[in-house]
Amino acid sequence: MPTSELVKERRFLMEIEQGIRDANQKIIHQRIPPITTENLLPFAVSVARLRARYLEAAFKFTEKGCADPLDEAEVRELRLQREMYEESRNAFEAMRHAIERGYVEIGES
């Protein structure tokens, strides 16, 4: 690829990236307050609680022993706990990504 085409491609991608950053900042700032330790730490604690509930539900199955398979209700409960944990973890990772990319405002703690 000729150098002029590479420059054109890079310029285009930089413009797109800046447009994405601007759009994310504008839209997210309308919905999310500035991020501080005080409002982000409870989010992290909530994720930890859901992780603990999921692990607790999974660990209860070890108490049954190897002879008894999980019944349908137990599998549903485990699945529910996993889904709740995974959704909260994914949301926290999305927030972390937004912070790293500068999509959210960082406030004073």
Secondary structure, DSSP 4 states (H G I P E B T S, - for coil): --HHHHHHHHHHHHHHHHHHHHHHHHHHHHHSPPB-HHHHHHHHHHHHHHHHHHHHHHHHGGGG-SSSPPPHHHHHHHHHHHHHHHHHHHHHHHHHHHHHHT-S-B---
